[in-house]
Amino acid sequence: MTGASARRAAGVALCLVMLVSVGAVLTACDGGKPTAAASHRATASRTAAGVRGRIVSRTASGRRSPSGTGELPAPARLVPFGTSGGIGTGTWRAAGRHVDGVPAVYETALVPPGGTRLAGIAWMDTALLSARLYSGSKSPGGGPYRFTAPVQPAQAVSLVAAFNGGFKMADAHGGYYTEGRVIDPLVLGAASLVIYADGRVTVGAWGTDVRMTPGVVAVRQNLVPLVADGRPTALAASTHWQAWGSTCGVSSCAASVPGIEHQWRSGAGVTSDGALIYVVGPGLDPLQLAQLLARAGVVRGMQLDINPSWPVFASYTPARPRGPAAPSNGSKLLATTRQGPWTFFEPWWARDFITMSARPSGPVTG
């Protein structure tokens, strides 16, 4: 190689290094104004660097999640819809006890499109948390069950968060499987929250996205998918809001009072990297619930329970490591829900719910 060739090769190598490092030096390498493709590559490089930075910052201590693949990257700030809803809207804050030295739950709030009131959004790291389905005497019925309210001390020491399940089975148009038993037959195409023996959890259409395998330990179905391929489904966007369940009236839940479209609703879904998202809010129609899930990154989502008395998400922060979760150290995702951190510790609570707990091999910090 001649001296000139060597200098040119060194210059190319230096330019490539600078490109990988900061992306913006495409202009210098081009010797002129960057093309649209170059600008896109620069943006992608900066985005990737940001993601890598979040991963490094959460694993710099050398602690890894029990899966061996590392905890998920922390969620990026959500862009509010037209109405901001106030300072901090869309900005995540850590909630609940830490797992393996890092937060496993983040919470934020957004005002849905066309709405005026905040809805709560929770993000859960499924690499650090293990899911479990608790069953009730009213939903699904047909007990007794090993895991039912109240949460027992043995489970409370690792509990990080919990949230409501779905409709009573007569209204769910789906099935229920848990503790080795089919409580209600599983329905093809039904929206399904599926839990595996290793604690993993996902959401999808039964028979298409998810199906029965030897590793499945629980399936909770409720209606049909609300979000698919990262977008609200056609039924979610239709005017047929009654297809998503009977609602209470403005001031009464009596059967004689006409229901309203914009009512308390909750839902759950999974992101492309496996995080579990939960949304709850007042005055939501099905499309708004779907839009909130999609804005939070959900690729497959479902509606859970609705109406004022049932939706709830709570996180728990005991004062000491391995301290038991309890109503006294719990917090609501949304202050206006009727239920709260105490709900899952009440013996009379007769509905199903899902707990998210620190994986056994991961140390817990307060």
Buried (B, 14 or more C-beta within 10 A) or exposed (E): EEEEEEEEEEEEEEBEEBBEEEBBBBEEBEEEEBEEEBBEBBEEBEEEEEEEEBBEEBBEEEBBBBBEEBBBBBBEEBEBBEBEBEEEBBEBEBBBBBBBBBBBBBBBBBBBEBBEBBBBBBBBBBBBBBBBBBBBBEBBBBEEBEBBBBBEEEBBBBBBBBBBBBBBBEBBBBBBBBBEEEBBEBBEEBBBBBBBEEBBBBBBBBBEBBBEEEEBBBBBBBBBBBBBEBBBBEBBEEEEBEEBBEBBBEEEBEEEEEBEBBBBBBBBBBBEBBBBBBBBBBBBBBBBBBBBBBBBBBBBBBBBBBBBBBBBBBBBBBEEEEBBBBBEBBBBBBEEBEBBBBBBBEEEBBBBBBBBBBBEEBEBBE
